[in-house]
Amino acid sequence: EAVASDYSHQRAVDFLDRTSMAWTNKYKCFTCHTNFAHLIAVSELEQRPEYFQKVRNSLNELVQTRWQEKGPRWDAEIVMAAMTLTLVDRNLGEPLSQNAILALDKMWQVQQPDGGFDWLKCDWPPMESDDQYGAVVAAVAVSAAPKRYLRQKQVQSGIASLKRYLSSGRKQELRLHHRAILLWAQALKPGWMTQQEVDSTMEELTALQRPDGGWNTPSLGKWDREDGGIPDVTTSDGYGTGFAVLMLTKAGMDQNHAVIKNGISWLKSNQRQSGRWYTRSVSRDSRHFLTHAGTAMAIMALHACEEDEN
């Protein structure tokens, strides 16, 4: 698909909104790469798109009805629902909803003895590939919750167990992509990283910026391709660039910093005509679903730098 002649915030939001609604209608499920990402991204916007509430209602129905009747499909669904519902409530300035509380409470129920979570391992990195991703997502989920929820004994116990899992030794072993997500959790609720860990993670992210101002997703995790191909670790893409700019911004890098400005410039110069930011699958070339999450990341990065609706 051709690159658009000019950047359009509205085309980006419309693409992600339509894609999320179509996925929800067709597959009747929620995924890290599409409708979970959509809800988190567009709930930040002052003007939310046409299908936001319908997709949100579907997630509420999943938690409130389907879980009660059939149970969750996977532990990963529980953690992602908890993260998404809690962030959406926070973004909208609403009290923590009963469905968010239900998902958060269920998250502690499926927490493993070592403090982590049993995650999907479908060879769909960076999201559905290893248990470490589940742990950092859970950190974001609980960090977005209000203090009233955090005061509960079971919640404090769950957080303590998760922090033991995310020990300093394990954090050093995390893929950079996953460790960077802890910058998001840290911004919401300090205590997940030391200042030295924050600084070193920011330095690693900055060092991977490409000469054109973008970032490359495979370079953030060094994943092997499921199709046996050689990973392309040099071409800038939508997910890598949106992700890096967003996490660096969350960590406190000034939006006028050259690293951020060059990243934003790449995003504005590489949007496709449909409104999306194409991102090649890190795993196999049959389905490039990461494009959807990449579009969500780009929207959030541009919004964080006040470059979207302007």
C-alpha positions in Angstrom: 0.0 0.0 0.0 1.3 3.4 -0.9 2.4 5.9 1.7 -0.1 8.8 2.2 0.8 12.2 0.8 0.1 13.8 4.2 -0.5 12.6 7.7 -4.1 12.4 8.9 -5.0 11.7 12.5 -8.6 11.0 11.5 -7.7 8.4 8.9 -5.6 6.6 11.5 -8.3 6.5 14.1 -10.9 5.5 11.5 -8.8 2.6 10.3 -8.2 1.3 13.8 -11.8 1.7 14.8 -13.2 -0.1 11.7 -10.6 -2.9 12.0 -11.4 -3.4 15.7 -15.1 -3.6 15.1 -14.7 -6.0 12.2 -12.4 -8.2 14.2 -14.9 -8.2 17.2 -17.8 -9.0 14.9 -16.0 -11.8 12.9 -14.1 -13.6 15.6 -16.1 -12.9 18.7 -12.8 -12.6 20.7 -10.3 -10.1 22.0 -6.7 -10.1 21.0 -3.6 -8.2 22.1 -2.9 -7.0 18.6 -6.3 -5.5 17.6 -9.3 -4.7 19.8 -7.5 -4.6 23.2 -5.0 -2.2 21.6 -7.8 -0.2 19.9 -9.7 0.4 23.2 -6.6 1.6 25.0 -5.5 3.9 22.2 -8.7 5.7 21.4 -10.0 6.0 25.0 -7.2 8.6 25.4 -8.7 10.8 22.7 -11.0 13.8 23.4 -13.2 12.7 20.5 -13.7 8.9 20.5 -14.6 7.2 17.3 -17.8 5.6 16.1 -17.2 2.0 17.2 -15.4 2.6 20.5 -18.4 2.1 22.7 -19.6 -1.0 20.8 -16.2 -2.7 21.2 -16.0 -1.6 24.8 -19.5 -3.1 25.4 -18.3 -6.4 23.8 -15.4 -6.6 26.2 -17.7 -5.9 29.1 -20.0 -8.6 27.9 -17.0 -11.0 27.6 -16.1 -10.4 31.3 -19.6 -10.1 32.7 -21.4 -12.9 30.8 -19.1 -15.2 28.9 -16.7 -15.7 31.7 -19.5 -16.5 34.1 -21.0 -19.0 31.6 -18.0 -20.6 30.0 -14.9 -19.2 31.8 -12.0 -17.3 30.2 -10.2 -19.0 27.3 -6.8 -18.3 28.7 -5.1 -16.6 31.6 -3.7 -14.2 29.1 -7.3 -13.1 28.2 -7.8 -12.3 31.9 -4.7 -10.1 32.3 -5.3 -8.3 29.0 -8.9 -7.6 29.9 -7.8 -6.3 33.3 -5.2 -4.0 31.8 -7.6 -2.7 29.1 -10.6 -2.1 31.3 -8.6 -0.4 34.0 -6.7 1.8 31.5 -10.0 2.7 29.7 -11.6 3.7 33.0 -8.6 5.8 33.9 -8.4 7.4 30.5 -12.0 8.4 30.6 -11.7 9.8 34.1 -14.4 7.3 35.3 -14.3 5.3 38.6 -13.0 1.7 38.4 -15.8 -0.3 36.9 -17.2 -3.5 38.3 -16.0 -5.4 35.2 -12.5 -4.0 35.7 -12.5 -5.1 39.3 -13.8 -8.5 38.3 -10.9 -8.9 35.8 -8.3 -7.6 38.2 -9.5 -9.9 41.0 -9.4 -12.9 38.6 -5.9 -11.9 37.5 -4.7 -12.5 41.1 -6.5 -15.8 41.1 -4.5 -17.1 38.1 -1.2 -15.7 39.2 1.4 -18.5 39.3 3.2 -19.5 42.5 6.4 -17.7 41.2 4.4 -14.4 40.8 4.2 -14.6 37.0 1.5 -15.7 34.6 1.0 -18.6 32.2 1.0 -16.8 28.9 0.0 -17.7 25.3 3.0 -19.1 23.4 1.7 -19.0 19.8 4.9 -17.8 18.2 3.3 -14.4 17.6 5.8 -12.0 19.1 6.1 -9.6 20.7 2.8 -10.2 22.5 1.8 -13.9 22.3 5.2 -15.6 22.7 6.5 -15.8 26.3 5.5 -15.6 30.0 7.5 -12.5 30.6 5.2 -10.4 28.5 2.3 -11.4 30.7 4.2 -10.2 33.8 4.9 -6.7 32.5 1.4 -6.3 31.2 0.0 -7.3 34.6 2.3 -4.6 36.1 0.7 -2.0 33.9 -2.8 -3.3 34.7 -2.5 -2.9 38.5 -0.5 0.3 38.2 -3.4 1.9 36.4 -5.8 1.1 39.2 -6.8 3.7 41.8 -5.4 3.7 45.4 -8.6 2.4 46.8 -8.3 -0.8 44.9 -4.6 -1.1 45.8 -5.2 -1.1 49.5 -6.8 -4.5 49.6 -4.7 -7.3 51.2 -4.9 -9.7 48.2 -3.9 -7.0 45.8 -0.9 -6.0 47.9 0.1 -9.6 48.2 -0.2 -10.1 44.4 1.9 -7.0 43.7 4.6 -8.2 46.1 4.6 -11.6 44.4 4.8 -10.0 40.9 7.7 -7.8 42.0 9.5 -10.8 43.3 9.0 -12.4 39.8 10.3 -9.2 38.2 13.5 -9.3 40.3 16.5 -7.2 39.3 18.1 -10.3 37.8 15.1 -11.2 35.7 14.6 -7.6 34.6 18.1 -7.8 33.1 17.2 -10.9 31.3 13.9 -9.5 29.8 13.8 -8.7 26.1 14.2 -4.9 25.7 10.6 -4.7 24.4 9.2 -6.2 27.6 11.5 -4.2 29.9 10.4 -1.0 28.1 6.8 -1.8 29.0 7.8 -1.5 32.6 8.6 2.2 31.9 4.8 2.5 31.3 4.0 0.8 34.6 6.6 2.9 36.4 5.1 6.1 35.1 1.7 5.0 36.4 3.0 3.7 39.8 6.6 4.1 40.7 8.4 1.1 42.3 8.8 -1.3 39.3 12.3 0.0 38.3 15.2 1.7 39.9 16.3 5.0 38.3 19.4 3.2 37.0 17.1 0.6 35.3 15.0 3.4 33.8 18.0 5.2 32.5 19.6 2.1 31.0 16.4 1.0 29.3 15.9 4.5 27.8 19.6 4.4 26.6 19.1 1.0 24.9 15.9 2.1 23.2 17.5 5.3 22.0 20.5 3.5 20.6 18.2 1.4 18.4 16.7 4.4 16.6 17.4 4.0 12.9 19.0 6.8 10.8 15.6 7.7 9.3 14.2 8.4 12.8 12.2 5.2 13.1 12.6 1.9 15.0 12.5 -1.7 14.0 10.3 -4.1 16.0 12.4 -7.3 15.6 15.5 -5.5 17.0 13.6 -4.9 20.3 13.4 -8.6 21.1 15.6 -10.6 18.8 12.9 -13.1 18.1 13.4 -16.0 15.7 10.9 -16.2 12.8 8.5 -19.1 12.9 8.6 -19.3 9.1 12.3 -19.9 9.2 13.2 -16.6 7.5 16.0 -14.3 8.5 14.6 -11.5 10.7 14.9 -8.0 9.2 16.3 -5.9 12.0 17.0 -2.7 10.1 13.8 -1.5 8.4 11.8 1.0 10.5 8.2 0.1 11.0 5.0 1.4 12.6 4.9 -0.7 15.7 8.5 -0.3 16.6 8.5 3.4 16.1 5.2 4.1 17.9 6.2 1.8 20.7 9.6 3.4 21.3 8.4 6.9 21.1 5.5 6.2 23.5 7.7 4.4 26.1 10.4 7.0 26.0 7.8 9.7 26.5 6.3 7.7 29.4 9.8 7.6 30.9 10.0 11.3 30.9 11.9 12.1 27.7 11.0 15.6 26.6 8.9 15.7 23.5 11.2 18.4 22.1 14.2 16.0 22.4 15.7 15.2 18.9 15.0 11.5 19.5 11.3 12.1 20.0 11.0 14.7 17.2 12.7 12.4 14.7 10.5 9.5 15.7 7.4 11.7 15.3 8.6 12.9 12.0 9.0 9.3 10.8 5.5 8.4 11.9 4.0 11.4 10.1 6.0 10.6 6.9 5.2 6.8 6.8 1.4 6.5 7.3 -0.2 4.5 4.6 -3.2 5.8 2.5 -5.7 3.7 4.5 -4.6 5.5 7.7 -2.6 2.6 9.1 1.1 2.1 9.8 2.2 -1.1 8.2 4.3 -3.5 10.3 5.6 -6.8 9.0 4.9 -9.8 11.2 7.8 -10.7 13.4 6.9 -14.4 13.0 5.5 -15.2 9.6 4.2 -13.4 6.5 0.8 -14.9 6.2 -0.8 -12.4 8.7 0.5 -9.0 9.5 -1.8 -8.4 12.5 1.0 -6.4 14.2 0.0 -3.6 11.8 -3.1 -3.0 14.0 -1.2 -2.7 17.2 1.4 -0.6 15.4 -1.4 1.8 14.4 -2.6 1.9 18.0 1.0 2.6 19.2 1.4 5.4 16.6 -1.8 7.0 17.7 -0.8 6.9 21.3 2.7 8.2 20.6 1.4 11.1 18.6 -1.2 11.9 21.2 1.4 11.8 24.0 3.4 14.4 22.1 0.3 16.5 21.3 0.8 15.9 17.6 -2.4 14.1 16.8 -5.5 16.2 16.6 -3.4 19.3 15.7 
